[in-house]
Amino acid sequence: MTYLVVKWLHILSSTLLFGTGLGSAFYMYMTSRTRNPLAIAVVVRQVVIADWVFTTPTVILQPLTGFYLVHLAGFPLATPWILWSVALYLLAGAAWLPVVWMQIQMRNMAASAVVSGEDLPPRYWRLLRIWLALGIVAFAAVVVVFYFMVAKPEL
């Protein structure tokens, strides 16, 4: 593949990764604030699906295209902005993996609350706070990786 094609795939997948993550987080958080179990059950279910359909493939594609671009451009892997990008990407991934598990748990709790006609349990709200904190970490890490990807700063 040519450099231009790989770069296009890298930018496209990073856009999908960032956009899906930000959009999913916004809708899940804002819907959770309504405290409406039915609305929450619907939205969290869709967020889980979006993670599998959009986020997971882009999480895999990003390092593949990124390392191939580094190779094609002739950058040494030990270049500081590349090392920082990889470290921050791993940090974002480490924050994202428990978030995926939490979203599945939260989806199940919301669906159970709808069936039982009860409010969401306190555990849902605890997980939401942790989910939000981890999401902020992942979001910040990805924003800095975007900067490194574009600016390629001398560090």
Secondary structure, DSSP 8 states (H G I E B T S, - for coil): --HHHHHHHHHHHHHHHHHHHHHHHHHHHHHHHHT-HHHHHHHHHHHHHHIIIIIHHHHHHHHHHHHHHHHHHT--TT-HHHHHHHHHHHHHHHHHHHHHHHHHHHHHHHHHHHHHT----HHHHHHHHHHHHHHHHHHHHHHHHHHHHHH----
